[in-house]
């Protein structure tokens, strides 16, 4: 999972006054699915209509915790180094953040 992209997606999702956010971009749906697998967001079923469109219904508590960690630059750098060195699968990301 691209942590920089995950941070941007989480920030955009948190900033929306609505209950959902639609994002369009090549490869973005795949990254969002990785984020859903890691327990960071909940996706809408509408994502399957267009491969470049993803609808995020909600940011989970784990997603909010990860965003808080990533906003601190020093902590984010350390987290990225640890996850890269340990080759942590995206499905274990939530556990690593806790």
Residue, then its C-alpha position, 0 to 999 in steps of 0.5 A: x500500500x502506498x502510504x502517501x496516497x493512503x494519507x491523501x485519501x484519508x485526509x480528503x475523506x475526513x474533510x468531506x461534509x457528506x457521508x461519502x466521497x467519490x474519487x476517480x483515478x487510475x489505480x486508485x480503486x486498487x489502492x482503496x481496496x487495499x485500504x479496505x482490506x487493511x481496515x482503514x475505510x469502508x467502500x461502497x458497492x458502486x466501486x465495481x461499475x467503473x474500475x477507475x472510480x471508488x466510493x468511500x463510505x466511511x473512514x474507520x477508527x483504524x483509518x483515523x488512527x493511521x492518519x493521526x500517525x502519518x500527520x506527524x512527519x517523524x513518526x510517519x518516516x519511522x513507520x514507513x521504514x519499519x513496514x518496508x523492512x518488515x515487509x508487513x502485508x497490507x492486511x496486517x497494517x491495522x495491527x501494526x498501527x495499534 
